[in-house]
């Protein structure tokens, strides 16, 4: 029963006032809430006929005790209010270019907090390998204690969003409560406004809920109580709690935090919530084929999403649904919260152009120069001698309290921008029905095993050997020890909220009953030769995607390898000339596409050992890996440990 016992508004009517106060409370309780919201905010909230929503908002106003509350309807005026609030509060500062602002997170608040990010489960729930969990009752009690009065002196923002196009049968309405104008501003850039969807759906809305507080702030307007940073995901109530943090990956609820909620809902309803880009690849005669792709960090995801000559639908999160015998994908977002390190005018011309034009962009944790510009690691030009960054005043050679030299920008520095300014934006990026998926690509950083591009034999083979077996090597420059293989199935391991075995089974089952199952491919841009040098040029991926697009339509050949289907030399030679305007040598092809039997067998052994320790792993996964192992052993008996692609037969 709602605390707001009232008649629903009739269609087209203005909001009716609530008829009574909260049950069991004095008549002044409703008046106190009304005073917090103001007449305008109260009217906006009451225009949504959803008692569960009202109770949720009232609960956290009462618990967090904000000084005032702003309810956003998503109107241009409300969006502008939040944009200006970020400047007034000091969470953002204006830069020299019109529309550009900068935000700094605290020095120790620069990345996702894996240690304190927990999936809340009932007491007695069986452990889930690779999923960090906490006792639901205990953790909810803890975080509600932390949140008591946490917004005193702050303004609370109540914002409504939609994960996906509006209206769309695939989208999820969301409500975000936060006392950070930076978080609200970021979400206004990254997500579609959802207030009208809430009004339209009323009591039928099944919405995700997010509560965030940056907590007490220091003199730089950064979260102060990092020791009490907590990010808890309550699956039962589909609610995310995030406190004492500002970094976007911890505080922007609709990003990866919502992905955990979506994965669980998808598991119950028979669709997939994936950590995937969506792009359009052009084919002959003006044809466009849509691909989704999962790439762990530092595996080429951004460069793939921005591939020259192709179009982008989304760069990070995709919802996949079955519709009419085919797979349809929507981008849950409408903007990019991207890593900025290394972006330069030569390698990233599309992003570079967007980052240098006037318009709404938030830069976070880069260097603010004395002339109101920005600099980040890898940007064109010399490093400025001085400026301000996440450490405060900065100069070349500055060191932190531990004696570590502080770079001009943090390696995880970000930019937040909408998709609309991108010249490669696909015309169907906001299609409520989604785009038809012709192919799914799994990318990894692999120096010695996988060929640059390979097609799976079928859906199950692709899900198991390309997706569920995904690994990526760490790099010395960013992650410490080089060459360590990290297991990351579907590039989604960090975000699972269900058992891994159940997640793999969902992916296998999703392919059943499809008239047009997407083809599944793997790509590897990081294969090295004996001398340690990369075997491929950065732009070669353009050719791999053109071959994959042709394969989706049966217009290119393939060779049968023990691990899948690879492109024939003649097809690639022609595509290299057409796409890149250069020759492609037989020797390069032979080295890049030789089948490395010993390394592939070692990979299978690693993956099988992992899944043997995972409860409820589908039996079919082991069967497919065993089949691949047998094919490799048989091929080694005929050709040895390294099989030339010229020894392979055409695919049947």
ABEGO torsion letter per residue (X at the ends): XBABBBBBBBBGBBBBBBABBBBGBBAAAAAAAAAAAEAAAAAAAAABBBAAAAAAAAAAAAAAGBABBBBBAGBAAAAAAAAAAAAAAGABBBBABBGBBBBBBBAABABBBAAABBBBBBBGBBBBBGBBBBBAAAAAAAAAAAABGAABGBBBBBBBBBBEBOBBAABBBBBBBBABAAAAAAAAAABBBAAAAAAAAEAABBBBBBBBBAEBBBAAGBBABAAABBBBBBAAAGBBBBBGBABAAAABAABAAAAAAAAAAAAAAGBBBBBBBBBBBBBBGGBBBBBBBBBBBGAGAAAAAABBGBBBABAABBBBBBBGGBBBBBBABABBBBBABGBBAAABAAAAAAAABBEBBBBBGBBBBAAGBBBBBGBBEBBBABEBBAAEBBBBGBBBAAGBBBBABBAABBBBBBAAABAABBAAAABAAEBBBABBBBBBBBAAABBABBBBABAAAAAAAAAAABBBBBBAAAAEBBGBBBBBBGGAAAABABBAAAAAAAAAAAABGBABBBBBBBBBAABBBAAGBBABBAAAAAAAAAAAAAAAAGABBBBBBAAEBBBBAAAAAAAAAAAAGBBBBAAAAAAAABBBAAAAAAAAAAAAAAAAABBGBBAAAAAAAAAAAAAAAAAAAAAEABBBAAABBBBX
